[in-house]
Every structure is written in structure tokens, then in C-alpha cells.
Amino acid sequence: GTTGAVLTLSTKETGVVSGDVLGKINFQAPLESSGTDAILPGASIHALATDTFAAANNETALIFSTASSDAEKGSATSGAVFERMRVLSSGKIGIGTETVDSQIAEFKIDTSGSDGMVRLNQDGSGTASLWYTKESGNNWNTGIDATGRFVIAQQHNVAGLQRLILDTNSRISLSNNDTSNTGGYGSKSGNTIFGHQAGSNATGSNATHSNTYYGHYAG
């Protein structure tokens, strides 16, 4: 397709080495009447060389920074901006940390607060889950199914091939075939079920299925 306008930030360096800034964008309010920190950059984006440039190498990271109040970082920071997110040349991302584990982590979040969390919200009627894959074709998924149960499944979502189910009664099912969305563990065979009223659904014809129950109301 057609290429529109391009904004290019460049350096005049003829020998770029690791640590050189290739270009930077600052966001600030220079006319702010409070002065002092208020007129300094509040955020920035810059491209940082992470290796010595050569004919076959221009390894660069993209860094996103924001300013911090004295209440967070102390008065000695004097309105400085701090790195908040880094995208490596490999595409790996670090949030809240300058160190991205190049061998392992592709996405890392650090927090200095008492609770660190990542929220995945489903605002519809489907599932909410994290999908783990390998190039070899192995798939695992952890998350919440459509009825609110926590599930570990061996596919791209938690709606099927469920291997572990934890329901809202703290009942646990270890299963190779329990895909019931109604919590009817007794309607499937070969399950191992633990917890409160573990076998409460295994009545009538369902009681003949080869399930194993443990815990309160086990049978």
C-alpha cells in the first residue's frame, strides 16, 4: 500500500555503540505556571542502541518513560523521568523493570506495591484464560470457564479437554473427559473428585460411572 508521512528522528553519530540514543520524543508543558518540576518532561519515548552498530547489526530497544512525583520517588529526583516499559530488539517486553530476561521471559511485570497482579477480564459470556503453547504443538490453558469455574485444559481455551476443575464449592475434579458446563461431575466417567459434597451429583444411573470421590459427602 501507499506510505504516508514519515517522522524520522536521527543521530549524527558515525560510530554508534551500546547506550547511544538514536532519537527521543519528550512530552512536557513548558508554560506551566508552577515552574520547577512542572515544566520538565512528563514522559518520553526514546530509541536506545543496545549493541555496537555494524554492517549487519543495528540492535535497538524502544523505551517508554514517565515522570514521578516527589511523593513516589523523593525530592532528589527533581522531575526526572523513569523507565516504565522496554521493548527489546527481539520483541520481548518488560514492564516496570529495566531487565528483561532474554533467555526466558517474553513479558514481565514488576511492581513495588504490596500486591502484584495481571487482570484478564471477560465482559461477555465466554471464557477468560491464558494460553500456553510450544512450537512442538503442545497446548495448555488456565482460566475461568463460562460458568465461573477455574479450569486447567489441554487445548487453546478452557471450554474443553479439561484436566482440572475447581468449582465455587471448593470441589476439585481431576479429569480426562469432564466437559460438563453444569458441574455435573457424576455424568462423566473416570474422574477423581475432591471436596465439599464431592459425589452429590452421582445419583441414580450416574452412580454407576467409575468416578473416585474424596472429602465431605464423598459418596
Disulfide bonds with the S-S distance in Angstrom:
none
